Amino acid sequence: MLSNPLLTLRYRVDGKDVAYTPDNGIVSLQDARDGKRRTIMLTTTRPLTDVRLRIDYACAFQAETKFFANGFQTWTDSKEFCAQDRMVGLKWHSKRIPNWGASGDYKLCDYSRKKGVFHSFSYCYLRDGNRFRLLGSLSERNGYTIFEADYNNRAFALRKDLEGVTIADSYTLLDLWDDEGSYDNVFDAYFAAMDIAKPLMRHSTGYTSWYNYYTNISQEIIENDLRAFAESDIKIDIFQIDDGYQTKVGDWTSLKDCFPDGMRRIADKIHEYGAKAGLWLAPFGCHKDSVVKREHPEWLLCTPDGAPLSAGLNWGGFYTLDMYKPGVREHLRKVFDTVLDEWGFDMVKLDFLYQQAMIPRDGKSRGQIMCEAMDFLRECCKDKLILGCGVPMAPAFGKVDYCRTGADVALKWPDNMFDRACGRERVSTPNGVNNSVFRRHLDGRAFVNDPDVYFLRDYNIRMSDDRKHLLATINKLCGNLLFVSDDVGLYTDDKQKIFRNMLRDDDIRVTDARYLTRNELCIEYLFNGAAKRLVFDIRNGKKIEGELI
């Protein structure tokens, strides 16, 4: 399928743009191959900038060949594409809104909008039937690895995002794994080659406040929903408070008046119930009107011209605390010490993490910055649990205990036309479901997959019971962090039954998943040893064949 890789390397040295040749006298390459591993090391006698590495392969795409494209970060759609599919970036009305696509790869990759042209971050695979060719970076510390497939020109390539890097001596340009085999075998070998320890957790259930109340939470609301669990005989593992407790994003230890007794009281009540206490925060974020921004403008991540870099439109606009600036790490350590030690929380959901690595700086690539950010967060949290969200996937491997695999689900299914025009990271139930299915290989290898919540409630939602039940079933088949966002005290007997089925730790193994048509998705799986099959229309959330859990 892929053959004859051709390496090209360009760089700037002494002010000139140069194409590498073996006899150049300045740069030498060591291209080492050890079985399925290929490592390319560069050594130079003069500083190099604007380094560009690319490897092109001769490619024999078959009509039925599928290309799995891993999206830039947790929210980005990720799926098996075929020659007739399109990868669509931001549409015209979104492009006109500044910073709409800040959370995506729209400044890193060109979107041709042509059929059969796709790209993937960190790893990908080509699939012919039940045969898989996986190519994956073993480390993104030297820059993001981007794989590109063009069915129209029978072309396949990988390139490195080395923007911002200055190489003055030796540098590992690429550490690549290339393997063929069955689905499970290639992913087992890939993660073994990265030497990533299996996650400490395997299966967890829980609650989050977000998808019922969003930021409109209070001590009364949180304690009421906790009481509903305590008064039933239902036990969950994690009870998580989401956004809305803090006065502003960035001012994490400043509480709203609606939490008069503080967060320690709530964490203690969660522990009395018998669950771990979880808390949401976006550690690198600060609202444009936050105290931390006002008192420490020197901490903000800035563009080359010195203006604060907008990280997105959430909360009316927010910025980034640059972890390389003096004082920032000490500040964030104090935040985590307060949340985890003084308040007593056992888990933190860390969101919008992509923002730390939006621009390269200090001679480091985006990939290196993101990896160092995840190292820092793990250091801050010590042995407490981390749920990662809004983070590029590979830098999170082995650094978080749980990780979202898709975009936020919506309170409706399907999307409308406007939703589908708002980029690959959009809030979308079809987007979230698609990613749950096609990133299932990460569960138990990189971390525990969080497919986002499922719903059973009848109020404050625009989704039929059949669709809610379908969403719950897919979450259970493809993930192992299973959260609701409901007041369980209002469940009917039928919903109690579904909920108890969701809490049960069944033996589930997905054996195959594929699109049968553009919108019909098929999942084949073993459920406690019995072979089963589920077919559904992902656009409309309609079950076509199979049983729901």
C-alpha positions as CSV (number, residue, x, y, z in Angstrom):
1,M,0.0,0.0,0.0
2,L,2.8,2.4,0.9
3,S,6.4,2.1,-0.5
4,N,9.6,4.0,-1.4
5,P,9.6,6.7,1.2
6,L,11.4,9.8,-0.1
7,L,12.7,12.2,2.6
8,T,13.1,15.9,1.9
9,L,14.5,18.4,4.4
10,R,14.8,22.2,4.1
11,Y,16.0,24.8,6.5
12,R,17.4,28.3,6.8
13,V,21.1,28.7,7.6
14,D,23.1,32.0,7.5
15,G,20.0,33.7,6.1
16,K,19.6,31.3,3.2
17,D,16.9,28.7,2.4
18,V,18.6,25.4,1.8
19,A,17.6,22.0,0.6
20,Y,19.5,19.2,2.4
21,T,22.0,17.2,0.5
22,P,24.3,14.5,2.0
23,D,27.5,16.5,1.1
24,N,26.3,19.9,2.3
25,G,29.1,20.2,5.0
26,I,26.8,21.7,7.7
27,V,24.0,19.2,8.4
28,S,24.2,15.4,8.8
29,L,21.3,13.0,9.1
30,Q,21.3,9.7,10.9
31,D,18.4,7.6,9.6
32,A,18.2,4.5,11.8
33,R,15.7,1.7,11.4
34,D,15.1,-1.0,14.0
35,G,12.3,-3.3,12.9
36,K,9.1,-1.2,12.9
37,R,10.8,1.9,14.2
38,R,12.5,4.6,12.2
39,T,14.4,7.4,14.0
40,I,15.8,10.4,12.1
41,M,18.4,12.5,14.0
42,L,19.8,15.8,12.7
43,T,23.2,17.2,13.7
44,T,24.4,20.6,12.6
45,T,27.4,22.8,13.0
46,R,25.4,26.1,12.6
47,P,22.1,27.2,14.0
48,L,19.1,26.2,11.7
49,T,15.7,27.8,11.6
50,D,12.5,27.2,9.6
51,V,13.2,23.5,9.5
52,R,10.8,21.5,7.3
53,L,10.8,17.7,7.2
54,R,8.6,15.8,4.9
55,I,8.5,12.1,3.8
56,D,6.5,11.2,0.7
57,Y,5.4,7.6,-0.1
58,A,4.4,5.9,-3.3
59,C,0.8,4.9,-2.5
60,A,-1.6,2.4,-4.0
61,F,-5.0,3.3,-2.6
62,Q,-7.6,0.7,-3.4
63,A,-11.2,1.7,-4.0
64,E,-12.2,0.3,-0.6
65,T,-9.1,1.8,1.4
66,K,-10.1,3.7,4.4
67,F,-7.9,6.4,6.0
68,F,-8.3,7.0,9.8
69,A,-7.7,10.7,10.5
70,N,-7.1,11.5,14.2
71,G,-8.3,15.0,14.9
72,F,-6.1,17.7,16.3
73,Q,-7.5,17.6,19.8
74,T,-10.2,15.9,21.9
75,W,-13.1,17.8,20.4
76,T,-12.0,17.4,16.7
77,D,-13.9,14.9,14.6
78,S,-11.9,11.7,14.0
79,K,-13.1,8.9,11.7
80,E,-12.4,6.6,8.8
81,F,-12.6,8.5,5.6
82,C,-13.0,7.1,2.1
83,A,-12.3,8.5,-1.4
84,Q,-15.7,10.1,-1.6
85,D,-15.6,11.9,1.7
86,R,-14.5,15.5,2.4
87,M,-12.7,17.0,5.3
88,V,-14.3,20.4,5.9
89,G,-12.7,23.1,8.0
90,L,-14.3,26.4,8.9
91,K,-17.0,27.8,6.6
92,W,-17.2,31.3,5.4
93,H,-19.3,32.8,8.2
94,S,-17.1,31.2,10.9
95,K,-13.9,32.5,9.3
96,R,-15.3,36.1,9.6
97,I,-15.4,35.8,13.4
98,P,-12.0,36.4,14.9
99,N,-10.6,33.5,16.9
100,W,-13.6,31.2,16.1
101,G,-11.2,28.4,15.2
102,A,-8.6,29.0,17.9
103,S,-9.1,25.5,19.3
104,G,-8.5,23.7,16.0
105,D,-5.7,23.2,13.5
106,Y,-6.9,25.7,10.9
107,K,-3.7,27.7,11.0
108,L,-1.6,24.6,10.8
109,C,-3.3,22.8,7.9
110,D,-4.7,23.7,4.6
111,Y,-8.3,22.6,3.9
112,S,-8.8,22.0,0.2
113,R,-12.4,20.8,0.7
114,K,-11.8,18.4,-2.1
115,K,-13.1,14.8,-1.9
116,G,-10.4,12.4,-0.9
117,V,-8.0,14.8,0.8
118,F,-7.4,14.3,4.5
119,H,-4.9,14.9,7.3
120,S,-4.3,13.3,10.7
121,F,-2.4,14.3,13.8
122,S,0.2,12.1,15.6
123,Y,-1.0,8.8,14.2
124,C,-3.2,7.3,11.5
125,Y,-4.0,4.1,9.8
126,L,-4.9,2.8,6.3
127,R,-7.4,0.0,6.3
128,D,-8.2,-2.6,3.6
129,G,-10.8,-4.9,5.0
130,N,-9.4,-6.3,8.3
131,R,-5.8,-5.4,7.5
132,F,-4.5,-2.2,9.0
133,R,-1.3,-0.2,8.3
134,L,-0.6,2.0,11.3
135,L,1.9,4.9,11.3
136,G,2.4,6.8,14.4
137,S,4.8,9.2,16.1
138,L,6.4,7.8,19.2
139,S,6.9,11.3,20.6
140,E,5.5,14.7,19.8
141,R,8.1,16.5,21.9
142,N,10.0,17.3,18.7
143,G,6.9,18.8,17.0
144,Y,3.5,17.5,15.9
145,T,3.5,14.9,13.2
146,I,0.9,15.4,10.5
147,F,0.0,12.7,8.0
148,E,-1.6,13.6,4.7
149,A,-3.6,11.4,2.3
150,D,-4.7,12.5,-1.2
151,Y,-6.7,9.8,-2.9
152,N,-7.0,11.8,-6.1
153,N,-3.2,11.9,-6.7
154,R,-2.5,8.6,-5.0
155,A,-0.3,10.4,-2.6
156,F,0.6,9.9,1.1
157,A,3.0,11.9,3.2
158,L,4.0,12.9,6.7
159,R,5.4,16.2,7.8
160,K,6.6,17.7,11.1
161,D,5.4,21.0,12.6
162,L,8.8,22.5,13.5
163,E,7.7,26.1,13.4
164,G,9.6,28.2,16.0
165,V,12.4,25.6,16.5
166,T,16.0,26.6,16.4
167,I,18.4,23.6,16.1
168,A,22.0,24.4,17.2
169,D,23.5,20.9,17.6
170,S,21.6,17.6,17.6
171,Y,17.8,17.1,17.3
172,T,15.6,14.1,16.8
173,L,13.4,15.1,13.9
174,L,11.2,12.0,13.8
175,D,10.6,8.8,15.9
176,L,8.1,6.8,13.8
177,W,6.3,3.5,14.3
178,D,5.1,1.7,11.2
179,D,3.2,-1.6,11.6
180,E,0.7,-3.9,9.8
181,G,-1.8,-6.3,11.2
182,S,-5.2,-6.6,12.8
183,Y,-6.8,-3.6,14.6
184,D,-6.0,-4.6,18.1
185,N,-2.5,-6.0,17.3
186,V,-1.3,-2.8,15.7
187,F,-2.6,-0.6,18.5
188,D,-1.2,-2.9,21.2
189,A,2.2,-2.8,19.6
190,Y,2.1,1.0,19.1
191,F,1.4,1.8,22.7
192,A,3.9,-0.9,23.9
193,A,6.6,0.9,21.8
194,M,5.7,4.2,23.5
195,D,6.2,2.4,26.9
196,I,3.0,3.9,28.2
197,A,1.8,2.3,31.4
198,K,-1.8,1.1,31.4
199,P,-4.2,3.5,33.3
200,L,-4.7,2.8,37.0
201,M,-8.4,3.0,36.5
202,R,-10.4,0.8,34.1
203,H,-14.1,1.5,34.6
204,S,-15.7,4.5,36.4
205,T,-19.2,5.9,36.7
206,G,-20.2,9.4,37.8
207,Y,-22.1,12.6,37.7
208,T,-21.3,16.1,36.4
209,S,-23.3,19.3,36.8
210,W,-22.5,20.7,33.4
211,Y,-25.2,19.4,31.0
212,N,-28.1,20.2,33.2
213,Y,-27.2,23.5,34.8
214,Y,-24.1,24.7,32.8
215,T,-22.7,27.7,34.8
216,N,-25.9,28.2,36.7
217,I,-24.9,26.1,39.7
218,S,-25.0,26.8,43.4
219,Q,-24.3,25.0,46.7
220,E,-28.0,24.2,47.0
221,I,-28.2,22.7,43.5
222,I,-25.1,20.6,44.0
223,E,-26.1,19.3,47.4
224,N,-29.6,18.5,46.1
225,D,-28.3,16.3,43.3
226,L,-25.8,14.7,45.7
227,R,-28.7,14.0,48.1
228,A,-30.6,12.3,45.4
229,F,-27.8,9.7,45.0
230,A,-27.4,9.4,48.8
231,E,-31.1,8.7,49.3
232,S,-31.1,6.0,46.7
233,D,-29.1,2.8,46.8
234,I,-27.2,3.9,43.6
235,K,-23.5,4.2,44.0
236,I,-21.2,6.1,41.5
237,D,-17.5,6.5,41.6
238,I,-17.1,10.2,40.9
239,F,-19.3,13.2,41.6
240,Q,-17.9,16.2,39.7
241,I,-18.7,19.9,40.0
242,D,-18.3,21.7,36.7
243,D,-17.9,25.3,35.6
244,G,-19.8,28.0,37.5
245,Y,-18.5,27.9,41.1
246,Q,-15.7,30.5,40.5
247,T,-16.2,34.2,40.2
248,K,-14.3,34.3,36.9
249,V,-12.3,31.9,34.8
250,G,-8.8,32.1,36.1
251,D,-9.8,33.2,39.6
252,W,-10.3,29.6,40.7
253,T,-10.1,30.0,44.4
254,S,-12.5,33.0,44.5
255,L,-16.0,31.5,45.0
256,K,-19.4,33.0,44.0
257,D,-21.7,34.0,46.8
258,C,-24.0,31.0,46.0
259,F,-21.3,28.8,47.5
260,P,-21.4,30.4,51.0
261,D,-19.9,27.4,52.9
262,G,-17.0,26.9,50.6
263,M,-15.8,23.9,48.6
264,R,-14.4,21.8,51.4
265,R,-17.9,21.3,52.8
266,I,-19.1,19.9,49.5
267,A,-16.1,17.7,49.0
268,D,-16.6,16.3,52.5
269,K,-20.3,15.6,51.7
270,I,-19.3,13.8,48.5
271,H,-16.9,11.6,50.5
272,E,-19.6,10.9,53.1
273,Y,-21.7,9.6,50.2
274,G,-18.8,7.3,49.2
275,A,-17.6,8.9,45.9
276,K,-14.5,10.7,44.8
277,A,-15.0,14.5,44.6
278,G,-14.2,16.1,41.2
279,L,-13.8,19.7,40.2
280,W,-13.6,21.4,36.7
281,L,-11.1,24.1,35.9
282,A,-9.3,25.5,32.8
283,P,-5.9,26.0,34.5
284,F,-4.2,28.0,31.7
285,G,-7.3,30.2,31.1
286,C,-8.1,33.6,32.4
287,H,-11.2,35.7,31.6
288,K,-10.7,39.1,30.1
289,D,-12.2,40.6,33.3
290,S,-10.5,38.3,35.8
291,V,-8.5,39.5,38.8
292,V,-5.5,37.4,37.7
293,K,-5.4,39.2,34.3
294,R,-5.8,42.6,35.9
295,E,-3.1,42.1,38.5
296,H,-0.6,40.2,36.3
297,P,-0.9,41.3,32.7
298,E,2.7,40.3,32.3
299,W,1.7,36.6,32.7
300,L,-0.3,36.5,29.5
301,L,0.7,34.6,26.4
302,C,1.2,37.3,23.7
303,T,1.5,37.5,20.0
304,P,4.9,38.5,18.5
305,D,3.8,42.2,18.5
306,G,3.1,42.0,22.2
307,A,-0.7,41.9,22.2
308,P,-2.5,39.3,24.5
309,L,-3.4,36.3,22.4
310,S,-7.1,35.4,22.5
311,A,-7.7,31.7,23.2
312,G,-11.3,31.7,22.0
313,L,-14.8,33.1,22.4
314,N,-16.0,31.2,25.5
315,W,-17.2,33.3,28.5
316,G,-17.1,36.4,26.2
317,G,-13.4,36.1,25.6
318,F,-10.4,34.6,27.5
319,Y,-6.6,34.6,27.5
320,T,-3.8,32.2,28.4
321,L,-1.4,32.2,31.3
322,D,2.0,31.5,29.7
323,M,3.7,28.8,31.8
324,Y,7.1,30.0,30.8
325,K,6.7,33.4,32.3
326,P,8.1,34.1,35.8
327,G,5.5,33.5,38.5
328,V,2.9,31.6,36.5
329,R,3.9,28.1,37.5
330,E,4.1,29.1,41.2
331,H,0.7,30.6,40.9
332,L,-0.8,27.5,39.3
333,R,0.8,25.2,41.9
334,K,-0.9,27.2,44.6
335,V,-4.2,26.8,42.8
336,F,-3.8,23.0,42.7
337,D,-2.6,22.8,46.3
338,T,-5.8,24.7,47.3
339,V,-8.2,22.5,45.2
340,L,-6.6,19.1,46.0
341,D,-5.2,19.6,49.5
342,E,-7.2,22.3,51.3
343,W,-10.5,21.7,49.6
344,G,-10.0,17.9,49.4
345,F,-10.9,17.1,45.8
346,D,-9.7,13.8,44.4
347,M,-10.1,14.5,40.7
348,V,-9.7,17.5,38.5
349,K,-11.2,17.9,35.0
350,L,-8.7,20.1,33.2
351,D,-10.2,21.8,30.2
352,F,-9.1,24.0,27.3
353,L,-5.5,22.7,27.6
354,Y,-4.8,23.3,23.9
355,Q,-4.4,27.0,24.6
356,Q,-1.0,26.7,26.2
357,A,0.5,25.6,22.8
358,M,-1.3,27.8,20.4
359,I,1.9,29.5,19.2
360,P,5.5,28.3,19.3
361,R,8.0,30.3,21.4
362,D,11.3,30.2,23.2
363,G,12.7,28.0,20.5
364,K,10.1,25.3,21.1
365,S,7.6,23.8,18.8
366,R,3.9,23.6,19.6
367,G,4.3,19.8,20.2
368,Q,7.1,20.3,22.7
369,I,5.2,23.0,24.6
370,M,2.1,20.8,24.8
371,C,4.1,17.9,26.1
372,E,5.8,20.1,28.7
373,A,2.4,21.5,29.7
374,M,1.1,18.0,30.4
375,D,4.2,17.1,32.4
376,F,3.7,20.2,34.5
377,L,0.0,19.4,35.2
378,R,0.8,15.9,36.2
379,E,3.5,17.2,38.5
380,C,1.0,19.6,40.1
381,C,-1.7,16.9,40.6
382,K,0.7,14.3,42.0
383,D,-1.3,11.1,42.4
384,K,-4.7,12.7,42.1
385,L,-6.9,11.8,39.2
386,I,-6.9,13.9,36.0
387,L,-9.7,14.0,33.4
388,G,-8.2,15.8,30.3
389,C,-10.3,17.8,27.9
390,G,-9.7,20.1,25.0
391,V,-6.2,18.7,24.7
392,P,-4.2,17.4,21.7
393,M,-4.3,13.6,22.1
394,A,-0.8,12.3,22.0
395,P,0.7,14.7,24.6
396,A,-2.0,13.4,27.0
397,F,-1.1,9.8,26.5
398,G,0.0,8.4,29.9
399,K,-0.4,11.8,31.6
400,V,-4.1,11.8,32.4
401,D,-6.2,9.0,33.9
402,Y,-9.3,9.8,31.9
403,C,-9.6,11.8,28.6
404,R,-12.5,13.0,26.5
405,T,-12.5,11.5,23.0
406,G,-14.9,13.9,21.3
407,A,-16.7,17.2,21.3
408,D,-19.3,18.1,23.9
409,V,-22.6,16.4,23.2
410,A,-25.6,18.7,22.7
411,L,-29.1,18.5,24.3
412,K,-30.4,17.5,20.9
413,W,-29.9,15.0,18.2
414,P,-29.5,15.7,15.2
415,D,-27.5,18.8,14.4
416,N,-29.0,21.6,12.3
417,M,-27.3,23.0,9.3
418,F,-25.7,25.9,11.2
419,D,-24.2,23.5,13.7
420,R,-22.5,21.6,10.9
421,A,-20.9,24.7,9.5
422,C,-19.1,25.7,12.8
423,G,-15.9,23.7,12.5
424,R,-14.7,20.3,13.5
425,E,-14.6,21.1,17.3
426,R,-18.3,22.1,17.5
427,V,-20.7,21.0,20.2
428,S,-22.5,18.1,18.5
429,T,-24.0,14.8,19.5
430,P,-23.2,13.2,16.1
431,N,-19.6,14.5,16.4
432,G,-19.2,13.1,19.9
433,V,-20.7,9.7,19.0
434,N,-18.6,9.3,15.9
435,N,-15.4,10.0,17.9
436,S,-16.5,7.6,20.7
437,V,-16.6,4.8,18.1
438,F,-13.4,5.6,16.1
439,R,-11.2,6.5,19.1
440,R,-12.2,3.4,21.0
441,H,-8.6,2.1,20.6
442,L,-7.3,4.6,23.1
443,D,-9.4,3.1,26.0
444,G,-7.2,1.1,28.3
445,R,-4.1,1.9,26.3
446,A,-3.5,5.7,26.6
447,F,-6.1,6.4,29.4
448,V,-9.7,5.6,30.2
449,N,-11.9,7.0,27.4
450,D,-14.5,9.6,28.4
451,P,-17.2,9.6,25.6
452,D,-18.9,12.5,27.4
453,V,-22.3,12.3,29.2
454,Y,-25.5,10.4,28.4
455,F,-28.9,11.6,29.4
456,L,-32.0,9.8,30.8
457,R,-34.0,12.8,32.2
458,D,-37.2,14.0,30.6
459,Y,-36.8,17.7,31.4
460,N,-34.4,20.4,30.0
461,I,-33.5,18.4,27.0
462,R,-34.6,18.1,23.3
463,M,-33.9,14.4,22.7
464,S,-36.3,11.5,22.5
465,D,-36.1,8.6,24.8
466,D,-35.0,6.3,22.0
467,R,-32.1,8.7,21.1
468,K,-31.1,9.0,24.8
469,H,-31.0,5.3,25.1
470,L,-29.0,4.9,21.9
471,L,-26.4,7.5,23.1
472,A,-26.1,5.6,26.5
473,T,-25.5,2.3,24.7
474,I,-22.8,3.7,22.4
475,N,-21.1,5.4,25.4
476,K,-21.0,2.1,27.2
477,L,-19.7,0.1,24.2
478,C,-16.9,2.6,23.4
479,G,-15.9,4.2,26.7
480,N,-15.3,3.4,30.4
481,L,-16.0,6.8,32.1
482,L,-19.7,6.9,32.1
483,F,-21.2,10.1,33.4
484,V,-24.8,11.4,33.7
485,S,-25.8,15.0,34.3
486,D,-29.3,14.4,35.8
487,D,-31.1,14.6,39.1
488,V,-31.4,10.9,39.6
489,G,-34.1,11.4,42.2
490,L,-36.5,12.2,39.3
491,Y,-35.9,9.0,37.4
492,T,-38.9,6.7,36.6
493,D,-38.6,3.0,37.1
494,D,-37.7,2.5,33.4
495,K,-34.9,5.0,33.6
496,Q,-33.7,3.5,36.8
497,K,-33.4,0.2,35.0
498,I,-31.3,1.7,32.2
499,F,-29.2,3.6,34.7
500,R,-28.4,0.5,36.6
501,N,-27.5,-1.3,33.4
502,M,-25.1,1.5,32.6
503,L,-23.4,1.3,36.0
504,R,-22.8,-2.5,35.7
505,D,-19.2,-3.3,34.7
506,D,-20.0,-5.7,31.8
507,D,-17.4,-7.5,29.7
508,I,-17.6,-5.6,26.4
509,R,-15.2,-5.8,23.4
510,V,-15.9,-4.1,20.1
511,T,-14.6,-6.3,17.3
512,D,-15.3,-4.0,14.4
513,A,-16.9,-0.6,13.5
514,R,-17.4,0.9,10.1
515,Y,-19.7,3.1,8.1
516,L,-22.0,1.1,5.9
517,T,-23.2,4.2,4.1
518,R,-22.5,7.9,4.5
519,N,-24.6,8.0,7.7
520,E,-25.2,4.4,8.8
521,L,-22.6,3.3,11.3
522,C,-22.3,-0.4,12.3
523,I,-20.7,-1.6,15.6
524,E,-20.0,-5.3,16.1
525,Y,-19.1,-6.4,19.6
526,L,-19.0,-9.1,22.2
527,F,-21.2,-8.5,25.2
528,N,-20.4,-10.9,28.1
529,G,-19.3,-13.4,25.5
530,A,-22.3,-13.0,23.1
531,A,-21.8,-11.6,19.6
532,K,-24.0,-8.6,18.9
533,R,-24.4,-5.9,16.2
534,L,-25.7,-2.4,16.4
535,V,-26.5,-0.3,13.3
536,F,-27.8,3.3,13.5
537,D,-28.1,6.5,11.5
538,I,-25.6,8.9,13.1
539,R,-27.1,12.0,11.5
540,N,-30.6,11.4,12.9
541,G,-29.9,9.3,16.0
542,K,-32.1,6.4,14.8
543,K,-31.4,2.8,15.6
544,I,-31.7,0.6,12.5
545,E,-30.7,-2.8,13.9
546,G,-29.7,-4.4,17.2
547,E,-30.4,-4.1,20.9
548,L,-29.9,-1.2,23.3
549,I,-28.3,-1.8,26.7
